[in-house]
Amino acid sequence: MSLIEVRELGRTFTVRKKAGRLRRTSHDVEAVRDLSFSIDAGEMVGYIGPNGAGKSTTIKMLTGILVPSSGSISVAGLDPSRRRTELARRIGVVFGQRTTLWWDLPLRDSFDLLQKIYRTDPARHRENLDEFLELLDLHDLLDTPVRQLSLGQRMRGDIVAALLHDPEILYLDEPTIGLDVISKGRLREFLRALNERRGTTLLLTTHDLQDIEALCDRVIVIDHGTAVFDVSLAGLHQRGGSRRTLVVDLVDEAPPIAIDGAEVVRVEGPRQWLAFPTEASAAPIVAAVAAAYDVADLSLREPDIEDVIRTIYAGAGRMSP
């Protein structure tokens, strides 16, 4: 059995609205419907989709915060809504727009309280804390109240808090929202190292698709509450028709380059852009260009996953399997 098993999951909310001074009307909204997927131990999976697609609702059901209306969930062999307390010791959760730290306490005190809450072995707690503080550069901030931390510092603190009890699974809901480029890079490096060293399973929801590119080998795309794509990152690029681009700087201006396997999509003076399928090797194309033309410089650009998602949505309107 996979570490996370979701089968025909559904969650319906009842929405009530005023319909006059004394009357109210209500209708049901399906936030998640017929959702199925599985995640094996050690995987790093991106969970993406438009606003209102059901991503956060799914995470809340996986953690036991919400009870499903239909279907079933198994996380580390446990039903999250029935065994929430037991499950809490095996998962870590970070919501980018909310903190689990105590607002008026120094960072150190928040970490000490979490050791008591999870009843982590004190020696193991200190070992984890020292390692994470070093990797995330938080040693100098231990005595700073959480309310005085910058967003990037607080987010790093939340990541440490979620991992101190050695969870098998880490759920990240918009973990880099509002962070600067340096903070995002540091956080991504840490998460990659965490997965490599400890085999921690990661489920990441985000609107920053560079997070997906940097961390995930697999992507689940959700729309209208159900999974419409569940593919490798390479498969997603292929499904979206993405192409790699070879940028060629010629010594002199020339007509569009004509070689097999690539198409000129743009020309500016001596610079030309040649597009070719993502799965194709660049080597024969580079060799053919170099053999037939006087080349001053070459560079290769990988496809942007944001463009891939945009293309998928534009081509399908509302996506379908």
C-alpha positions as CSV (number, residue, x, y, z in Angstrom):
1,M,0.0,0.0,0.0
2,S,1.2,3.5,-0.8
3,L,1.9,5.9,2.0
4,I,-1.0,8.1,1.0
5,E,-4.1,6.5,-0.6
6,V,-7.1,8.7,-1.8
7,R,-10.1,6.9,-3.4
8,E,-13.2,8.6,-4.9
9,L,-12.9,11.4,-2.3
10,G,-15.6,14.0,-2.0
11,R,-16.3,17.0,0.1
12,T,-19.5,19.0,-0.1
13,F,-20.2,22.3,1.7
14,T,-23.6,23.9,2.3
15,V,-23.6,27.6,1.4
16,R,-26.4,29.7,2.9
17,K,-27.4,33.1,1.6
18,K,-29.9,35.8,2.6
19,A,-33.0,35.9,0.4
20,G,-34.9,38.7,2.0
21,R,-35.2,40.1,5.5
22,L,-36.2,36.8,7.1
23,R,-35.5,34.1,4.6
24,R,-32.4,32.2,3.7
25,T,-31.6,29.9,0.8
26,S,-29.0,27.2,0.8
27,H,-27.2,25.1,-1.9
28,D,-24.5,22.6,-1.9
29,V,-21.0,23.2,-3.4
30,E,-18.7,20.3,-4.3
31,A,-15.2,21.4,-3.3
32,V,-13.8,18.0,-4.0
33,R,-15.4,15.2,-6.1
34,D,-14.3,11.7,-7.2
35,L,-10.7,12.5,-6.4
36,S,-8.3,9.5,-6.5
37,F,-4.5,9.3,-6.3
38,S,-1.7,7.6,-4.4
39,I,1.7,8.7,-3.2
40,D,4.6,6.4,-2.3
41,A,7.0,7.0,0.5
42,G,9.8,9.4,-0.5
43,E,8.0,11.0,-3.4
44,M,7.9,14.8,-3.9
45,V,4.6,15.7,-5.6
46,G,3.3,19.0,-6.8
47,Y,-0.5,19.5,-6.3
48,I,-1.6,22.4,-8.5
49,G,-4.7,24.0,-10.0
50,P,-6.6,27.3,-10.2
51,N,-8.1,29.1,-7.2
52,G,-11.1,27.2,-5.9
53,A,-10.0,23.9,-7.5
54,G,-10.0,22.1,-4.1
55,K,-6.3,22.0,-3.2
56,S,-6.5,23.4,0.3
57,T,-9.7,21.4,1.0
58,T,-7.8,18.2,0.1
59,I,-4.9,19.0,2.4
60,K,-7.3,19.6,5.2
61,M,-8.9,16.2,4.7
62,L,-5.5,14.6,4.5
63,T,-4.6,16.0,7.9
64,G,-7.9,15.2,9.5
65,I,-9.0,18.9,9.9
66,L,-12.0,18.2,7.6
67,V,-14.1,15.0,7.4
68,P,-14.8,13.7,3.8
69,S,-18.4,13.7,2.6
70,S,-17.6,10.5,0.6
71,G,-14.8,8.2,-0.4
72,S,-11.8,7.2,1.7
73,I,-8.4,8.3,2.7
74,S,-5.5,6.4,4.2
75,V,-2.4,8.2,5.4
76,A,0.4,6.1,6.8
77,G,-2.2,3.4,7.3
78,L,-4.5,5.7,9.3
79,D,-7.9,7.3,8.6
80,P,-7.1,11.0,9.2
81,S,-10.5,12.1,10.5
82,R,-10.8,9.1,12.9
83,R,-7.2,9.0,14.2
84,R,-6.2,12.6,13.9
85,T,-4.1,12.7,17.1
86,E,-2.1,9.6,16.2
87,L,-1.6,10.9,12.7
88,A,-0.4,14.3,13.9
89,R,2.8,12.6,15.2
90,R,3.6,11.3,11.7
91,I,2.9,14.4,9.5
92,G,4.1,18.0,9.4
93,V,2.0,20.8,7.9
94,V,2.9,24.3,6.8
95,F,0.3,26.8,5.7
96,G,2.0,29.7,4.0
97,Q,-0.6,32.3,5.2
98,R,-0.9,31.0,8.8
99,T,1.7,30.3,11.4
100,T,1.9,27.5,14.0
101,L,4.4,29.5,16.1
102,W,3.4,31.5,19.2
103,W,3.2,35.1,18.1
104,D,4.5,36.9,21.2
105,L,7.1,34.3,22.3
106,P,10.7,34.1,21.2
107,L,11.3,31.5,18.5
108,R,13.2,29.3,21.0
109,D,10.2,29.0,23.3
110,S,7.9,27.9,20.4
111,F,10.3,25.1,19.6
112,D,10.5,24.1,23.3
113,L,6.7,24.0,23.5
114,L,6.5,21.8,20.5
115,Q,8.9,19.3,22.1
116,K,6.4,19.0,25.0
117,I,3.4,18.8,22.8
118,Y,4.8,16.0,20.6
119,R,6.7,14.4,23.5
120,T,9.7,14.1,21.3
121,D,12.8,12.5,23.0
122,P,14.8,15.6,24.3
123,A,18.0,14.4,22.8
124,R,16.4,13.8,19.4
125,H,14.7,17.2,19.6
126,R,18.0,19.0,20.2
127,E,19.7,17.0,17.4
128,N,16.9,18.0,14.9
129,L,16.8,21.6,16.1
130,D,20.5,22.0,15.7
131,E,20.5,20.5,12.2
132,F,17.5,22.6,11.0
133,L,18.7,25.8,12.5
134,E,22.0,25.4,10.7
135,L,20.5,24.5,7.4
136,L,18.0,27.4,7.5
137,D,20.3,29.9,9.1
138,L,18.1,30.6,12.2
139,H,20.5,30.4,15.1
140,D,20.7,34.2,15.5
141,L,16.9,34.6,15.7
142,L,16.1,32.1,18.5
143,D,15.6,34.9,21.0
144,T,13.5,37.1,18.7
145,P,9.7,37.2,19.2
146,V,7.9,35.6,16.3
147,R,6.0,38.9,15.7
148,Q,9.3,40.6,14.9
149,L,10.4,38.2,12.3
150,S,10.2,38.9,8.6
151,L,7.9,36.8,6.5
152,G,10.9,34.8,5.2
153,Q,12.3,34.2,8.7
154,R,8.9,33.2,10.0
155,M,8.4,30.8,7.2
156,R,11.7,29.1,7.9
157,G,10.7,28.9,11.6
158,D,7.4,27.3,10.6
159,I,9.3,24.7,8.5
160,V,11.5,23.8,11.5
161,A,8.4,23.6,13.7
162,A,6.7,21.2,11.3
163,L,9.8,18.9,11.2
164,L,11.1,18.7,14.8
165,H,9.1,15.5,15.6
166,D,10.4,13.6,12.6
167,P,7.3,13.4,10.4
168,E,7.2,10.9,7.5
169,I,5.1,13.3,5.4
170,L,5.3,17.1,5.0
171,Y,2.3,19.0,3.6
172,L,3.2,22.4,2.2
173,D,0.4,24.8,1.3
174,E,1.8,27.9,-0.5
175,P,5.1,27.8,1.5
176,T,6.9,30.5,-0.5
177,I,4.1,33.0,-0.8
178,G,5.4,36.5,-0.3
179,L,9.0,35.4,0.0
180,D,11.9,37.1,-1.9
181,V,14.0,35.3,-4.4
182,I,16.8,34.5,-1.9
183,S,14.4,33.2,0.7
184,K,12.7,31.0,-1.9
185,G,16.0,29.6,-3.0
186,R,17.1,28.8,0.5
187,L,13.9,27.0,1.3
188,R,13.9,25.0,-1.9
189,E,17.5,23.8,-1.2
190,F,16.5,22.8,2.3
191,L,13.5,20.8,1.1
192,R,15.6,18.9,-1.5
193,A,18.2,18.1,1.2
194,L,15.5,16.9,3.6
195,N,14.1,14.5,1.0
196,E,17.5,13.2,0.0
197,R,18.8,12.7,3.6
198,R,15.6,11.6,5.4
199,G,13.3,10.3,2.6
200,T,10.6,12.7,3.8
201,T,7.5,12.5,1.5
202,L,6.4,15.9,0.3
203,L,3.1,17.1,-1.1
204,L,3.3,20.7,-2.3
205,T,0.5,23.0,-3.3
206,T,1.6,26.3,-4.8
207,H,0.9,29.0,-7.3
208,D,4.6,29.5,-7.8
209,L,5.3,27.0,-10.5
210,Q,9.1,27.4,-10.1
211,D,8.7,25.6,-6.8
212,I,7.3,22.7,-8.7
213,E,10.2,22.8,-11.3
214,A,12.8,22.9,-8.5
215,L,11.4,20.2,-6.2
216,C,8.9,17.8,-7.9
217,D,9.3,14.9,-10.3
218,R,5.5,14.3,-10.4
219,V,2.5,16.7,-10.8
220,I,-1.1,16.2,-10.0
221,V,-3.3,18.9,-11.6
222,I,-6.7,19.3,-10.0
223,D,-9.7,21.2,-11.5
224,H,-13.3,21.5,-10.2
225,G,-12.3,19.2,-7.3
226,T,-11.0,16.3,-9.2
227,A,-7.6,15.2,-10.7
228,V,-7.4,15.8,-14.4
229,F,-3.7,15.1,-14.9
230,D,-1.4,12.9,-12.8
231,V,1.9,12.7,-14.7
232,S,5.6,13.2,-14.4
233,L,6.9,16.7,-14.8
234,A,8.3,15.6,-18.2
235,G,4.9,14.2,-19.1
236,L,3.2,17.5,-18.1
237,H,5.6,19.3,-20.5
238,Q,4.7,16.9,-23.2
239,R,1.0,17.1,-22.6
240,G,1.2,20.9,-22.8
241,G,3.2,20.8,-26.0
242,S,6.2,22.6,-24.5
243,R,9.4,23.0,-26.4
244,R,13.0,23.7,-25.6
245,T,14.6,26.6,-27.3
246,L,18.1,26.9,-28.8
247,V,19.2,30.5,-29.0
248,V,21.8,30.9,-31.8
249,D,24.0,34.0,-32.2
250,L,25.4,34.0,-35.7
251,V,28.4,35.9,-36.8
252,D,26.3,37.7,-39.4
253,E,22.6,38.1,-40.2
254,A,21.2,35.2,-42.2
255,P,17.9,33.8,-43.5
256,P,16.1,31.6,-41.0
257,I,18.2,28.5,-40.1
258,A,16.9,25.4,-41.8
259,I,17.7,22.0,-40.1
260,D,15.8,18.9,-39.4
261,G,14.1,18.6,-36.0
262,A,13.9,22.3,-35.1
263,E,11.8,25.3,-36.2
264,V,12.8,29.0,-36.2
265,V,10.3,30.8,-34.1
266,R,12.0,34.2,-33.9
267,V,14.7,36.2,-35.6
268,E,16.4,39.4,-34.4
269,G,19.4,40.4,-36.5
270,P,22.0,37.7,-36.2
271,R,20.2,36.1,-33.3
272,Q,17.7,33.3,-34.0
273,W,15.5,31.2,-31.7
274,L,15.0,27.5,-32.7
275,A,12.3,25.5,-30.9
276,F,12.3,21.7,-30.7
277,P,10.3,19.1,-28.7
278,T,11.1,18.8,-24.9
279,E,11.9,15.1,-25.1
280,A,14.4,15.6,-28.0
281,S,18.1,15.8,-27.5
282,A,19.7,19.2,-28.2
283,A,23.0,17.6,-29.2
284,P,22.2,16.8,-32.9
285,I,20.6,20.1,-33.4
286,V,23.6,22.0,-32.0
287,A,25.9,19.9,-34.1
288,A,23.9,20.6,-37.3
289,V,23.8,24.3,-36.7
290,A,27.5,24.5,-35.9
291,A,28.3,22.5,-39.1
292,A,26.3,24.6,-41.4
293,Y,26.6,28.1,-40.0
294,D,29.2,30.5,-38.6
295,V,28.1,30.6,-34.9
296,A,29.3,33.2,-32.4
297,D,27.4,31.8,-29.4
298,L,24.8,29.2,-28.3
299,S,22.5,28.9,-25.3
300,L,19.7,26.4,-24.4
301,R,16.5,27.5,-22.7
302,E,14.3,25.0,-20.9
303,P,10.5,25.3,-21.2
304,D,8.7,27.3,-18.5
305,I,6.1,25.2,-16.6
306,E,4.0,28.3,-16.2
307,D,3.7,28.5,-19.9
308,V,2.9,24.8,-20.1
309,I,0.0,25.2,-17.6
310,R,-1.3,28.3,-19.4
311,T,-1.2,26.4,-22.7
312,I,-3.1,23.5,-21.3
313,Y,-5.8,25.7,-19.9
314,A,-6.1,27.8,-23.0
315,G,-6.4,24.8,-25.2
316,A,-8.9,23.0,-23.1
317,G,-10.9,25.8,-21.5
318,R,-11.9,23.9,-18.5
319,M,-9.7,20.8,-18.4
320,S,-10.9,17.3,-18.9
321,P,-9.0,14.0,-18.4
